Amino acid sequence: MNIGMLWFDNDPKAEINSKIERAATYYKDKYGKKPNLCFIHPTMMNVESSDTTDTATKSGDILVRTSPSVLPNHFWIGINGSK
């Protein structure tokens, strides 16, 4: 993903999937396209920051991957350019 939107959500009561869904809804409303890729900090998925394996999961139709360069409680969301 070369272009995306940075979303901040530190709501302690919300689950990670609902945070991603809120970011995706805002992204679609703002840019008119549904996002399909989201990067989050490894600690948000309970993965060690030093872990070099590529950790990925799905939240609805959105592929969620970890990256230590994304700060905790931030979501780098957009459209995968390789599609």
mmCIF file of the N, C-alpha and C atoms, coordinates in Angstrom:
data_MODEL
# 
_entry.id   MODEL 
# 
loop_
_atom_site.group_PDB 
_atom_site.id 
_atom_site.type_symbol 
_atom_site.label_atom_id 
_atom_site.label_alt_id 
_atom_site.label_comp_id 
_atom_site.label_asym_id 
_atom_site.label_entity_id 
_atom_site.label_seq_id 
_atom_site.pdbx_PDB_ins_code 
_atom_site.Cartn_x 
_atom_site.Cartn_y 
_atom_site.Cartn_z 
_atom_site.occupancy 
_atom_site.B_iso_or_equiv 
_atom_site.pdbx_formal_charge 
_atom_site.auth_seq_id 
_atom_site.auth_comp_id 
_atom_site.auth_asym_id 
_atom_site.auth_atom_id 
_atom_site.pdbx_PDB_model_num 
ATOM 1   N N  . MET A 1 1  ? 0.857   -1.168  0.000  1.00 0.00 ? 1  MET A N  1 
ATOM 2   C CA . MET A 1 1  ? 0.000   0.000   0.000  1.00 0.00 ? 1  MET A CA 1 
ATOM 3   C C  . MET A 1 1  ? 0.901   1.228   0.000  1.00 0.00 ? 1  MET A C  1 
ATOM 4   N N  . ASN A 1 2  ? 0.753   2.053   -1.019 1.00 0.00 ? 2  ASN A N  1 
ATOM 5   C CA . ASN A 1 2  ? 1.547   3.278   -1.116 1.00 0.00 ? 2  ASN A CA 1 
ATOM 6   C C  . ASN A 1 2  ? 0.821   4.480   -0.535 1.00 0.00 ? 2  ASN A C  1 
ATOM 7   N N  . ILE A 1 3  ? -0.490  4.507   -0.662 1.00 0.00 ? 3  ILE A N  1 
ATOM 8   C CA . ILE A 1 3  ? -1.287  5.615   -0.159 1.00 0.00 ? 3  ILE A CA 1 
ATOM 9   C C  . ILE A 1 3  ? -2.363  5.060   0.760  1.00 0.00 ? 3  ILE A C  1 
ATOM 10  N N  . GLY A 1 4  ? -2.543  5.700   1.886  1.00 0.00 ? 4  GLY A N  1 
ATOM 11  C CA . GLY A 1 4  ? -3.564  5.259   2.824  1.00 0.00 ? 4  GLY A CA 1 
ATOM 12  C C  . GLY A 1 4  ? -3.925  6.396   3.756  1.00 0.00 ? 4  GLY A C  1 
ATOM 13  N N  . MET A 1 5  ? -4.716  6.077   4.737  1.00 0.00 ? 5  MET A N  1 
ATOM 14  C CA . MET A 1 5  ? -5.161  7.063   5.713  1.00 0.00 ? 5  MET A CA 1 
ATOM 15  C C  . MET A 1 5  ? -4.732  6.588   7.099  1.00 0.00 ? 5  MET A C  1 
ATOM 16  N N  . LEU A 1 6  ? -4.215  7.503   7.891  1.00 0.00 ? 6  LEU A N  1 
ATOM 17  C CA . LEU A 1 6  ? -3.842  7.183   9.262  1.00 0.00 ? 6  LEU A CA 1 
ATOM 18  C C  . LEU A 1 6  ? -5.017  7.509   10.169 1.00 0.00 ? 6  LEU A C  1 
ATOM 19  N N  . TRP A 1 7  ? -5.451  6.527   10.944 1.00 0.00 ? 7  TRP A N  1 
ATOM 20  C CA . TRP A 1 7  ? -6.609  6.653   11.825 1.00 0.00 ? 7  TRP A CA 1 
ATOM 21  C C  . TRP A 1 7  ? -6.154  6.386   13.248 1.00 0.00 ? 7  TRP A C  1 
ATOM 22  N N  . PHE A 1 8  ? -6.602  7.202   14.187 1.00 0.00 ? 8  PHE A N  1 
ATOM 23  C CA . PHE A 1 8  ? -6.272  7.024   15.599 1.00 0.00 ? 8  PHE A CA 1 
ATOM 24  C C  . PHE A 1 8  ? -7.535  6.649   16.363 1.00 0.00 ? 8  PHE A C  1 
ATOM 25  N N  . ASP A 1 9  ? -7.437  5.606   17.185 1.00 0.00 ? 9  ASP A N  1 
ATOM 26  C CA . ASP A 1 9  ? -8.573  5.176   18.007 1.00 0.00 ? 9  ASP A CA 1 
ATOM 27  C C  . ASP A 1 9  ? -8.025  4.509   19.260 1.00 0.00 ? 9  ASP A C  1 
ATOM 28  N N  . ASN A 1 10 ? -8.144  5.187   20.389 1.00 0.00 ? 10 ASN A N  1 
ATOM 29  C CA . ASN A 1 10 ? -7.649  4.617   21.649 1.00 0.00 ? 10 ASN A CA 1 
ATOM 30  C C  . ASN A 1 10 ? -8.774  4.275   22.612 1.00 0.00 ? 10 ASN A C  1 
ATOM 31  N N  . ASP A 1 11 ? -9.957  4.001   22.082 1.00 0.00 ? 11 ASP A N  1 
ATOM 32  C CA . ASP A 1 11 ? -11.117 3.633   22.903 1.00 0.00 ? 11 ASP A CA 1 
ATOM 33  C C  . ASP A 1 11 ? -10.829 2.300   23.601 1.00 0.00 ? 11 ASP A C  1 
ATOM 34  N N  . PRO A 1 12 ? -10.661 2.299   24.927 1.00 0.00 ? 12 PRO A N  1 
ATOM 35  C CA . PRO A 1 12 ? -10.311 1.051   25.627 1.00 0.00 ? 12 PRO A CA 1 
ATOM 36  C C  . PRO A 1 12 ? -11.460 0.051   25.682 1.00 0.00 ? 12 PRO A C  1 
ATOM 37  N N  . LYS A 1 13 ? -12.690 0.494   25.427 1.00 0.00 ? 13 LYS A N  1 
ATOM 38  C CA . LYS A 1 13 ? -13.847 -0.402  25.495 1.00 0.00 ? 13 LYS A CA 1 
ATOM 39  C C  . LYS A 1 13 ? -14.133 -1.108  24.170 1.00 0.00 ? 13 LYS A C  1 
ATOM 40  N N  . ALA A 1 14 ? -13.572 -0.597  23.076 1.00 0.00 ? 14 ALA A N  1 
ATOM 41  C CA . ALA A 1 14 ? -13.865 -1.153  21.755 1.00 0.00 ? 14 ALA A CA 1 
ATOM 42  C C  . ALA A 1 14 ? -12.885 -2.272  21.388 1.00 0.00 ? 14 ALA A C  1 
ATOM 43  N N  . GLU A 1 15 ? -13.407 -3.293  20.726 1.00 0.00 ? 15 GLU A N  1 
ATOM 44  C CA . GLU A 1 15 ? -12.582 -4.381  20.209 1.00 0.00 ? 15 GLU A CA 1 
ATOM 45  C C  . GLU A 1 15 ? -11.837 -3.901  18.966 1.00 0.00 ? 15 GLU A C  1 
ATOM 46  N N  . ILE A 1 16 ? -10.745 -4.552  18.648 1.00 0.00 ? 16 ILE A N  1 
ATOM 47  C CA . ILE A 1 16 ? -9.919  -4.165  17.498 1.00 0.00 ? 16 ILE A CA 1 
ATOM 48  C C  . ILE A 1 16 ? -10.718 -4.197  16.194 1.00 0.00 ? 16 ILE A C  1 
ATOM 49  N N  . ASN A 1 17 ? -11.582 -5.200  16.028 1.00 0.00 ? 17 ASN A N  1 
ATOM 50  C CA . ASN A 1 17 ? -12.367 -5.293  14.793 1.00 0.00 ? 17 ASN A CA 1 
ATOM 51  C C  . ASN A 1 17 ? -13.329 -4.119  14.633 1.00 0.00 ? 17 ASN A C  1 
ATOM 52  N N  . SER A 1 18 ? -13.921 -3.648  15.718 1.00 0.00 ? 18 SER A N  1 
ATOM 53  C CA . SER A 1 18 ? -14.829 -2.509  15.612 1.00 0.00 ? 18 SER A CA 1 
ATOM 54  C C  . SER A 1 18 ? -14.060 -1.221  15.327 1.00 0.00 ? 18 SER A C  1 
ATOM 55  N N  . LYS A 1 19 ? -12.842 -1.114  15.833 1.00 0.00 ? 19 LYS A N  1 
ATOM 56  C CA . LYS A 1 19 ? -12.002 0.046   15.525 1.00 0.00 ? 19 LYS A CA 1 
ATOM 57  C C  . LYS A 1 19 ? -11.643 0.070   14.043 1.00 0.00 ? 19 LYS A C  1 
ATOM 58  N N  . ILE A 1 20 ? -11.308 -1.094  13.511 1.00 0.00 ? 20 ILE A N  1 
ATOM 59  C CA . ILE A 1 20 ? -10.974 -1.184  12.086 1.00 0.00 ? 20 ILE A CA 1 
ATOM 60  C C  . ILE A 1 20 ? -12.205 -0.873  11.245 1.00 0.00 ? 20 ILE A C  1 
ATOM 61  N N  . GLU A 1 21 ? -13.354 -1.352  11.669 1.00 0.00 ? 21 GLU A N  1 
ATOM 62  C CA . GLU A 1 21 ? -14.596 -1.089  10.938 1.00 0.00 ? 21 GLU A CA 1 
ATOM 63  C C  . GLU A 1 21 ? -14.935 0.407   10.929 1.00 0.00 ? 21 GLU A C  1 
ATOM 64  N N  . ARG A 1 22 ? -14.722 1.081   12.062 1.00 0.00 ? 22 ARG A N  1 
ATOM 65  C CA . ARG A 1 22 ? -14.955 2.539   12.112 1.00 0.00 ? 22 ARG A CA 1 
ATOM 66  C C  . ARG A 1 22 ? -14.029 3.267   11.144 1.00 0.00 ? 22 ARG A C  1 
ATOM 67  N N  . ALA A 1 23 ? -12.751 2.860   11.138 1.00 0.00 ? 23 ALA A N  1 
ATOM 68  C CA . ALA A 1 23 ? -11.784 3.484   10.225 1.00 0.00 ? 23 ALA A CA 1 
ATOM 69  C C  . ALA A 1 23 ? -12.172 3.215   8.773  1.00 0.00 ? 23 ALA A C  1 
ATOM 70  N N  . ALA A 1 24 ? -12.598 1.985   8.474  1.00 0.00 ? 24 ALA A N  1 
ATOM 71  C CA . ALA A 1 24 ? -12.980 1.614   7.106  1.00 0.00 ? 24 ALA A CA 1 
ATOM 72  C C  . ALA A 1 24 ? -14.213 2.380   6.639  1.00 0.00 ? 24 ALA A C  1 
ATOM 73  N N  . THR A 1 25 ? -15.174 2.568   7.532  1.00 0.00 ? 25 THR A N  1 
ATOM 74  C CA . THR A 1 25 ? -16.378 3.323   7.189  1.00 0.00 ? 25 THR A CA 1 
ATOM 75  C C  . THR A 1 25 ? -16.036 4.775   6.874  1.00 0.00 ? 25 THR A C  1 
ATOM 76  N N  . TYR A 1 26 ? -15.184 5.375   7.692  1.00 0.00 ? 26 TYR A N  1 
ATOM 77  C CA . TYR A 1 26 ? -14.772 6.757   7.448  1.00 0.00 ? 26 TYR A CA 1 
ATOM 78  C C  . TYR A 1 26 ? -14.011 6.856   6.125  1.00 0.00 ? 26 TYR A C  1 
ATOM 79  N N  . TYR A 1 27 ? -13.105 5.903   5.892  1.00 0.00 ? 27 TYR A N  1 
ATOM 80  C CA . TYR A 1 27 ? -12.318 5.887   4.656  1.00 0.00 ? 27 TYR A CA 1 
ATOM 81  C C  . TYR A 1 27 ? -13.236 5.824   3.433  1.00 0.00 ? 27 TYR A C  1 
ATOM 82  N N  . LYS A 1 28 ? -14.212 4.927   3.464  1.00 0.00 ? 28 LYS A N  1 
ATOM 83  C CA . LYS A 1 28 ? -15.138 4.774   2.335  1.00 0.00 ? 28 LYS A CA 1 
ATOM 84  C C  . LYS A 1 28 ? -15.964 6.041   2.122  1.00 0.00 ? 28 LYS A C  1 
ATOM 85  N N  . ASP A 1 29 ? -16.443 6.638   3.206  1.00 0.00 ? 29 ASP A N  1 
ATOM 86  C CA . ASP A 1 29 ? -17.216 7.876   3.103  1.00 0.00 ? 29 ASP A CA 1 
ATOM 87  C C  . ASP A 1 29 ? -16.375 9.024   2.538  1.00 0.00 ? 29 ASP A C  1 
ATOM 88  N N  . LYS A 1 30 ? -15.125 9.093   2.932  1.00 0.00 ? 30 LYS A N  1 
ATOM 89  C CA . LYS A 1 30 ? -14.250 10.191  2.505  1.00 0.00 ? 30 LYS A CA 1 
ATOM 90  C C  . LYS A 1 30 ? -13.709 10.014  1.098  1.00 0.00 ? 30 LYS A C  1 
ATOM 91  N N  . TYR A 1 31 ? -13.269 8.786   0.752  1.00 0.00 ? 31 TYR A N  1 
ATOM 92  C CA . TYR A 1 31 ? -12.588 8.556   -0.519 1.00 0.00 ? 31 TYR A CA 1 
ATOM 93  C C  . TYR A 1 31 ? -13.431 7.812   -1.555 1.00 0.00 ? 31 TYR A C  1 
ATOM 94  N N  . GLY A 1 32 ? -14.584 7.288   -1.144 1.00 0.00 ? 32 GLY A N  1 
ATOM 95  C CA . GLY A 1 32 ? -15.476 6.628   -2.091 1.00 0.00 ? 32 GLY A CA 1 
ATOM 96  C C  . GLY A 1 32 ? -15.090 5.217   -2.479 1.00 0.00 ? 32 GLY A C  1 
ATOM 97  N N  . LYS A 1 33 ? -14.082 4.672   -1.842 1.00 0.00 ? 33 LYS A N  1 
ATOM 98  C CA . LYS A 1 33 ? -13.646 3.297   -2.115 1.00 0.00 ? 33 LYS A CA 1 
ATOM 99  C C  . LYS A 1 33 ? -13.514 2.552   -0.798 1.00 0.00 ? 33 LYS A C  1 
ATOM 100 N N  . LYS A 1 34 ? -13.822 1.279   -0.848 1.00 0.00 ? 34 LYS A N  1 
ATOM 101 C CA . LYS A 1 34 ? -13.737 0.448   0.341  1.00 0.00 ? 34 LYS A CA 1 
ATOM 102 C C  . LYS A 1 34 ? -12.288 -0.030  0.522  1.00 0.00 ? 34 LYS A C  1 
ATOM 103 N N  . PRO A 1 35 ? -11.687 0.204   1.698  1.00 0.00 ? 35 PRO A N  1 
ATOM 104 C CA . PRO A 1 35 ? -10.316 -0.260  1.928  1.00 0.00 ? 35 PRO A CA 1 
ATOM 105 C C  . PRO A 1 35 ? -10.259 -1.777  2.076  1.00 0.00 ? 35 PRO A C  1 
ATOM 106 N N  . ASN A 1 36 ? -9.091  -2.344  1.761  1.00 0.00 ? 36 ASN A N  1 
ATOM 107 C CA . ASN A 1 36 ? -8.932  -3.792  1.895  1.00 0.00 ? 36 ASN A CA 1 
ATOM 108 C C  . ASN A 1 36 ? -7.660  -4.191  2.647  1.00 0.00 ? 36 ASN A C  1 
ATOM 109 N N  . LEU A 1 37 ? -6.927  -3.187  3.171  1.00 0.00 ? 37 LEU A N  1 
ATOM 110 C CA . LEU A 1 37 ? -5.685  -3.472  3.877  1.00 0.00 ? 37 LEU A CA 1 
ATOM 111 C C  . LEU A 1 37 ? -5.518  -2.493  5.036  1.00 0.00 ? 37 LEU A C  1 
ATOM 112 N N  . CYS A 1 38 ? -5.091  -3.011  6.181  1.00 0.00 ? 38 CYS A N  1 
ATOM 113 C CA . CYS A 1 38 ? -4.868  -2.179  7.358  1.00 0.00 ? 38 CYS A CA 1 
ATOM 114 C C  . CYS A 1 38 ? -3.622  -2.670  8.088  1.00 0.00 ? 38 CYS A C  1 
ATOM 115 N N  . PHE A 1 39 ? -2.736  -1.737  8.425  1.00 0.00 ? 39 PHE A N  1 
ATOM 116 C CA . PHE A 1 39 ? -1.555  -2.058  9.216  1.00 0.00 ? 39 PHE A CA 1 
ATOM 117 C C  . PHE A 1 39 ? -1.756  -1.533  10.630 1.00 0.00 ? 39 PHE A C  1 
ATOM 118 N N  . ILE A 1 40 ? -1.384  -2.348  11.622 1.00 0.00 ? 40 ILE A N  1 
ATOM 119 C CA . ILE A 1 40 ? -1.458  -1.963  13.026 1.00 0.00 ? 40 ILE A CA 1 
ATOM 120 C C  . ILE A 1 40 ? -0.145  -2.327  13.711 1.00 0.00 ? 40 ILE A C  1 
ATOM 121 N N  . HIS A 1 41 ? 0.084   -1.765  14.885 1.00 0.00 ? 41 HIS A N  1 
ATOM 122 C CA . HIS A 1 41 ? 1.285   -2.090  15.664 1.00 0.00 ? 41 HIS A CA 1 
ATOM 123 C C  . HIS A 1 41 ? 1.180   -3.539  16.158 1.00 0.00 ? 41 HIS A C  1 
ATOM 124 N N  . PRO A 1 42 ? 2.279   -4.268  16.190 1.00 0.00 ? 42 PRO A N  1 
ATOM 125 C CA . PRO A 1 42 ? 2.235   -5.677  16.627 1.00 0.00 ? 42 PRO A CA 1 
ATOM 126 C C  . PRO A 1 42 ? 1.622   -5.901  18.004 1.00 0.00 ? 42 PRO A C  1 
ATOM 127 N N  . THR A 1 43 ? 1.784   -4.968  18.926 1.00 0.00 ? 43 THR A N  1 
ATOM 128 C CA . THR A 1 43 ? 1.223   -5.160  20.273 1.00 0.00 ? 43 THR A CA 1 
ATOM 129 C C  . THR A 1 43 ? -0.296  -5.137  20.267 1.00 0.00 ? 43 THR A C  1 
ATOM 130 N N  . MET A 1 44 ? -0.891  -4.578  19.242 1.00 0.00 ? 44 MET A N  1 
ATOM 131 C CA . MET A 1 44 ? -2.350  -4.541  19.161 1.00 0.00 ? 44 MET A CA 1 
ATOM 132 C C  . MET A 1 44 ? -2.916  -5.905  18.782 1.00 0.00 ? 44 MET A C  1 
ATOM 133 N N  . MET A 1 45 ? -2.044  -6.777  18.266 1.00 0.00 ? 45 MET A N  1 
ATOM 134 C CA . MET A 1 45 ? -2.452  -8.138  17.941 1.00 0.00 ? 45 MET A CA 1 
ATOM 135 C C  . MET A 1 45 ? -1.701  -9.132  18.826 1.00 0.00 ? 45 MET A C  1 
ATOM 136 N N  . ASN A 1 46 ? -1.152  -8.623  19.937 1.00 0.00 ? 46 ASN A N  1 
ATOM 137 C CA . ASN A 1 46 ? -0.395  -9.435  20.887 1.00 0.00 ? 46 ASN A CA 1 
ATOM 138 C C  . ASN A 1 46 ? 0.768   -10.173 20.239 1.00 0.00 ? 46 ASN A C  1 
ATOM 139 N N  . VAL A 1 47 ? 1.515   -9.454  19.405 1.00 0.00 ? 47 VAL A N  1 
ATOM 140 C CA . VAL A 1 47 ? 2.702   -10.011 18.748 1.00 0.00 ? 47 VAL A CA 1 
ATOM 141 C C  . VAL A 1 47 ? 3.889   -9.168  19.193 1.00 0.00 ? 47 VAL A C  1 
ATOM 142 N N  . GLU A 1 48 ? 4.990   -9.819  19.488 1.00 0.00 ? 48 GLU A N  1 
ATOM 143 C CA . GLU A 1 48 ? 6.184   -9.095  19.897 1.00 0.00 ? 48 GLU A CA 1 
ATOM 144 C C  . GLU A 1 48 ? 6.674   -8.200  18.769 1.00 0.00 ? 48 GLU A C  1 
ATOM 145 N N  . SER A 1 49 ? 7.108   -6.983  19.095 1.00 0.00 ? 49 SER A N  1 
ATOM 146 C CA . SER A 1 49 ? 7.601   -6.032  18.094 1.00 0.00 ? 49 SER A CA 1 
ATOM 147 C C  . SER A 1 49 ? 8.838   -6.552  17.371 1.00 0.00 ? 49 SER A C  1 
ATOM 148 N N  . SER A 1 50 ? 9.638   -7.372  18.048 1.00 0.00 ? 50 SER A N  1 
ATOM 149 C CA . SER A 1 50 ? 10.856  -7.893  17.442 1.00 0.00 ? 50 SER A CA 1 
ATOM 150 C C  . SER A 1 50 ? 10.584  -9.109  16.561 1.00 0.00 ? 50 SER A C  1 
ATOM 151 N N  . ASP A 1 51 ? 9.353   -9.580  16.543 1.00 0.00 ? 51 ASP A N  1 
ATOM 152 C CA . ASP A 1 51 ? 8.987   -10.742 15.732 1.00 0.00 ? 51 ASP A CA 1 
ATOM 153 C C  . ASP A 1 51 ? 9.070   -10.365 14.259 1.00 0.00 ? 51 ASP A C  1 
ATOM 154 N N  . THR A 1 52 ? 9.892   -11.078 13.501 1.00 0.00 ? 52 THR A N  1 
ATOM 155 C CA . THR A 1 52 ? 10.095  -10.742 12.089 1.00 0.00 ? 52 THR A CA 1 
ATOM 156 C C  . THR A 1 52 ? 9.156   -11.501 11.170 1.00 0.00 ? 52 THR A C  1 
ATOM 157 N N  . THR A 1 53 ? 8.344   -12.386 11.711 1.00 0.00 ? 53 THR A N  1 
ATOM 158 C CA . THR A 1 53 ? 7.398   -13.101 10.861 1.00 0.00 ? 53 THR A CA 1 
ATOM 159 C C  . THR A 1 53 ? 6.274   -12.173 10.451 1.00 0.00 ? 53 THR A C  1 
ATOM 160 N N  . ASP A 1 54 ? 5.725   -12.407 9.284  1.00 0.00 ? 54 ASP A N  1 
ATOM 161 C CA . ASP A 1 54 ? 4.641   -11.584 8.765  1.00 0.00 ? 54 ASP A CA 1 
ATOM 162 C C  . ASP A 1 54 ? 3.336   -12.081 9.368  1.00 0.00 ? 54 ASP A C  1 
ATOM 163 N N  . THR A 1 55 ? 2.781   -11.320 10.285 1.00 0.00 ? 55 THR A N  1 
ATOM 164 C CA . THR A 1 55 ? 1.549   -11.703 10.952 1.00 0.00 ? 55 THR A CA 1 
ATOM 165 C C  . THR A 1 55 ? 0.388   -11.013 10.272 1.00 0.00 ? 55 THR A C  1 
ATOM 166 N N  . ALA A 1 56 ? -0.615  -11.794 9.893  1.00 0.00 ? 56 ALA A N  1 
ATOM 167 C CA . ALA A 1 56 ? -1.779  -11.229 9.218  1.00 0.00 ? 56 ALA A CA 1 
ATOM 168 C C  . ALA A 1 56 ? -3.034  -11.967 9.668  1.00 0.00 ? 56 ALA A C  1 
ATOM 169 N N  . THR A 1 57 ? -4.131  -11.243 9.641  1.00 0.00 ? 57 THR A N  1 
ATOM 170 C CA . THR A 1 57 ? -5.437  -11.802 9.955  1.00 0.00 ? 57 THR A CA 1 
ATOM 171 C C  . THR A 1 57 ? -6.458  -11.025 9.131  1.00 0.00 ? 57 THR A C  1 
ATOM 172 N N  . LYS A 1 58 ? -7.716  -11.362 9.271  1.00 0.00 ? 58 LYS A N  1 
ATOM 173 C CA . LYS A 1 58 ? -8.771  -10.656 8.545  1.00 0.00 ? 58 LYS A CA 1 
ATOM 174 C C  . LYS A 1 58 ? -9.736  -10.029 9.538  1.00 0.00 ? 58 LYS A C  1 
ATOM 175 N N  . SER A 1 59 ? -10.230 -8.865  9.167  1.00 0.00 ? 59 SER A N  1 
ATOM 176 C CA . SER A 1 59 ? -11.308 -8.205  9.893  1.00 0.00 ? 59 SER A CA 1 
ATOM 177 C C  . SER A 1 59 ? -12.366 -7.894  8.849  1.00 0.00 ? 59 SER A C  1 
ATOM 178 N N  . GLY A 1 60 ? -13.339 -8.766  8.734  1.00 0.00 ? 60 GLY A N  1 
ATOM 179 C CA . GLY A 1 60 ? -14.304 -8.642  7.635  1.00 0.00 ? 60 GLY A CA 1 
ATOM 180 C C  . GLY A 1 60 ? -13.598 -8.905  6.318  1.00 0.00 ? 60 GLY A C  1 
ATOM 181 N N  . ASP A 1 61 ? -13.669 -7.950  5.391  1.00 0.00 ? 61 ASP A N  1 
ATOM 182 C CA . ASP A 1 61 ? -12.993 -8.076  4.097  1.00 0.00 ? 61 ASP A CA 1 
ATOM 183 C C  . ASP A 1 61 ? -11.614 -7.430  4.096  1.00 0.00 ? 61 ASP A C  1 
ATOM 184 N N  . ILE A 1 62 ? -11.166 -6.938  5.232  1.00 0.00 ? 62 ILE A N  1 
ATOM 185 C CA . ILE A 1 62 ? -9.906  -6.190  5.314  1.00 0.00 ? 62 ILE A CA 1 
ATOM 186 C C  . ILE A 1 62 ? -8.796  -7.090  5.853  1.00 0.00 ? 62 ILE A C  1 
ATOM 187 N N  . LEU A 1 63 ? -7.703  -7.156  5.111  1.00 0.00 ? 63 LEU A N  1 
ATOM 188 C CA . LEU A 1 63 ? -6.515  -7.878  5.564  1.00 0.00 ? 63 LEU A CA 1 
ATOM 189 C C  . LEU A 1 63 ? -5.810  -6.996  6.587  1.00 0.00 ? 63 LEU A C  1 
ATOM 190 N N  . VAL A 1 64 ? -5.540  -7.530  7.759  1.00 0.00 ? 64 VAL A N  1 
ATOM 191 C CA . VAL A 1 64 ? -4.880  -6.782  8.829  1.00 0.00 ? 64 VAL A CA 1 
ATOM 192 C C  . VAL A 1 64 ? -3.493  -7.366  9.024  1.00 0.00 ? 64 VAL A C  1 
ATOM 193 N N  . ARG A 1 65 ? -2.485  -6.499  8.866  1.00 0.00 ? 65 ARG A N  1 
ATOM 194 C CA . ARG A 1 65 ? -1.097  -6.920  9.024  1.00 0.00 ? 65 ARG A CA 1 
ATOM 195 C C  . ARG A 1 65 ? -0.435  -6.050  10.078 1.00 0.00 ? 65 ARG A C  1 
ATOM 196 N N  . THR A 1 66 ? 0.628   -6.568  10.670 1.00 0.00 ? 66 THR A N  1 
ATOM 197 C CA . THR A 1 66 ? 1.341   -5.810  11.697 1.00 0.00 ? 66 THR A CA 1 
ATOM 198 C C  . THR A 1 66 ? 2.571   -5.142  11.102 1.00 0.00 ? 66 THR A C  1 
ATOM 199 N N  . SER A 1 67 ? 2.918   -4.001  11.691 1.00 0.00 ? 67 SER A N  1 
ATOM 200 C CA . SER A 1 67 ? 4.122   -3.277  11.323 1.00 0.00 ? 67 SER A CA 1 
ATOM 201 C C  . SER A 1 67 ? 4.597   -2.484  12.530 1.00 0.00 ? 67 SER A C  1 
ATOM 202 N N  . PRO A 1 68 ? 5.850   -2.659  12.930 1.00 0.00 ? 68 PRO A N  1 
ATOM 203 C CA . PRO A 1 68 ? 6.348   -1.900  14.087 1.00 0.00 ? 68 PRO A CA 1 
ATOM 204 C C  . PRO A 1 68 ? 6.465   -0.403  13.800 1.00 0.00 ? 68 PRO A C  1 
ATOM 205 N N  . SER A 1 69 ? 6.386   0.003   12.542 1.00 0.00 ? 69 SER A N  1 
ATOM 206 C CA . SER A 1 69 ? 6.475   1.433   12.222 1.00 0.00 ? 69 SER A CA 1 
ATOM 207 C C  . SER A 1 69 ? 5.157   2.171   12.444 1.00 0.00 ? 69 SER A C  1 
ATOM 208 N N  . VAL A 1 70 ? 4.064   1.441   12.676 1.00 0.00 ? 70 VAL A N  1 
ATOM 209 C CA . VAL A 1 70 ? 2.781   2.061   12.998 1.00 0.00 ? 70 VAL A CA 1 
ATOM 210 C C  . VAL A 1 70 ? 2.678   2.149   14.522 1.00 0.00 ? 70 VAL A C  1 
ATOM 211 N N  . LEU A 1 71 ? 2.376   3.337   15.027 1.00 0.00 ? 71 LEU A N  1 
ATOM 212 C CA . LEU A 1 71 ? 2.284   3.525   16.474 1.00 0.00 ? 71 LEU A CA 1 
ATOM 213 C C  . LEU A 1 71 ? 1.075   2.792   17.056 1.00 0.00 ? 71 LEU A C  1 
ATOM 214 N N  . PRO A 1 72 ? 1.148   2.387   18.325 1.00 0.00 ? 72 PRO A N  1 
ATOM 215 C CA . PRO A 1 72 ? -0.019  1.773   18.968 1.00 0.00 ? 72 PRO A CA 1 
ATOM 216 C C  . PRO A 1 72 ? -1.235  2.699   18.893 1.00 0.00 ? 72 PRO A C  1 
ATOM 217 N N  . ASN A 1 73 ? -2.399  2.101   18.756 1.00 0.00 ? 73 ASN A N  1 
ATOM 218 C CA . ASN A 1 73 ? -3.684  2.803   18.644 1.00 0.00 ? 73 ASN A CA 1 
ATOM 219 C C  . ASN A 1 73 ? -3.847  3.565   17.334 1.00 0.00 ? 73 ASN A C  1 
ATOM 220 N N  . HIS A 1 74 ? -2.969  3.333   16.381 1.00 0.00 ? 74 HIS A N  1 
ATOM 221 C CA . HIS A 1 74 ? -3.069  3.944   15.061 1.00 0.00 ? 74 HIS A CA 1 
ATOM 222 C C  . HIS A 1 74 ? -3.335  2.838   14.037 1.00 0.00 ? 74 HIS A C  1 
ATOM 223 N N  . PHE A 1 75 ? -4.026  3.214   12.971 1.00 0.00 ? 75 PHE A N  1 
ATOM 224 C CA . PHE A 1 75 ? -4.402  2.277   11.921 1.00 0.00 ? 75 PHE A CA 1 
ATOM 225 C C  . PHE A 1 75 ? -4.047  2.911   10.581 1.00 0.00 ? 75 PHE A C  1 
ATOM 226 N N  . TRP A 1 76 ? -3.160  2.277   9.829  1.00 0.00 ? 76 TRP A N  1 
ATOM 227 C CA . TRP A 1 76 ? -2.796  2.743   8.493  1.00 0.00 ? 76 TRP A CA 1 
ATOM 228 C C  . TRP A 1 76 ? -3.658  1.921   7.541  1.00 0.00 ? 76 TRP A C  1 
ATOM 229 N N  . ILE A 1 77 ? -4.701  2.553   7.010  1.00 0.00 ? 77 ILE A N  1 
ATOM 230 C CA . ILE A 1 77 ? -5.729  1.832   6.266  1.00 0.00 ? 77 ILE A CA 1 
ATOM 231 C C  . ILE A 1 77 ? -5.845  2.376   4.858  1.00 0.00 ? 77 ILE A C  1 
ATOM 232 N N  . GLY A 1 78 ? -6.041  1.467   3.890  1.00 0.00 ? 78 GLY A N  1 
ATOM 233 C CA . GLY A 1 78 ? -6.168  1.896   2.509  1.00 0.00 ? 78 GLY A CA 1 
ATOM 234 C C  . GLY A 1 78 ? -6.432  0.714   1.586  1.00 0.00 ? 78 GLY A C  1 
ATOM 235 N N  . ILE A 1 79 ? -5.998  0.878   0.350  1.00 0.00 ? 79 ILE A N  1 
ATOM 236 C CA . ILE A 1 79 ? -6.230  -0.145  -0.667 1.00 0.00 ? 79 ILE A CA 1 
ATOM 237 C C  . ILE A 1 79 ? -4.905  -0.734  -1.095 1.00 0.00 ? 79 ILE A C  1 
ATOM 238 N N  . ASN A 1 80 ? -4.846  -2.061  -1.081 1.00 0.00 ? 80 ASN A N  1 
ATOM 239 C CA . ASN A 1 80 ? -3.646  -2.782  -1.486 1.00 0.00 ? 80 ASN A CA 1 
ATOM 240 C C  . ASN A 1 80 ? -3.385  -2.510  -2.959 1.00 0.00 ? 80 ASN A C  1 
ATOM 241 N N  . GLY A 1 81 ? -2.213  -1.993  -3.278 1.00 0.00 ? 81 GLY A N  1 
ATOM 242 C CA . GLY A 1 81 ? -1.873  -1.642  -4.659 1.00 0.00 ? 81 GLY A CA 1 
ATOM 243 C C  . GLY A 1 81 ? -1.560  -2.826  -5.544 1.00 0.00 ? 81 GLY A C  1 
ATOM 244 N N  . SER A 1 82 ? -1.371  -4.010  -4.977 1.00 0.00 ? 82 SER A N  1 
ATOM 245 C CA . SER A 1 82 ? -1.006  -5.168  -5.784 1.00 0.00 ? 82 SER A CA 1 
ATOM 246 C C  . SER A 1 82 ? -2.211  -5.894  -6.378 1.00 0.00 ? 82 SER A C  1 
ATOM 247 N N  . LYS A 1 83 ? -3.411  -5.390  -6.140 1.00 0.00 ? 83 LYS A N  1 
ATOM 248 C CA . LYS A 1 83 ? -4.612  -6.040  -6.673 1.00 0.00 ? 83 LYS A CA 1 
ATOM 249 C C  . LYS A 1 83 ? -4.903  -5.563  -8.054 1.00 0.00 ? 83 LYS A C  1 
# 
